[in-house]
Amino acid sequence: MSQKQIIRMKVIYDKETDTLLSIILRAGKVAESDEVRAGLVFDYDKRGRLLSLEVLDASNQVKPPGAIEFALSGK
């Protein structure tokens, strides 16, 4: 029986730069970054898998940027 790896999502807000710095979705080395729209950057590994995202100018895009609510649905 194999053990499942626990993946923890991590969110970091930097008040000085007003950036939701890293919303880490999976571990890995960033090979490419793409600004998918103004102020929203997706980071990918070399296989094209989404690793993390950044929200620039966060206080204008997320209200309030320093408060995060997380919920799980399903089983």
Protein Blocks (a to p, Z undefined) as FASTA:
>chain_A
ZZdddddddddddfklopafbacfbgcddfbdcdfbghiacdddfkopafbdcdehkllm
pccfkbccdddehZZ
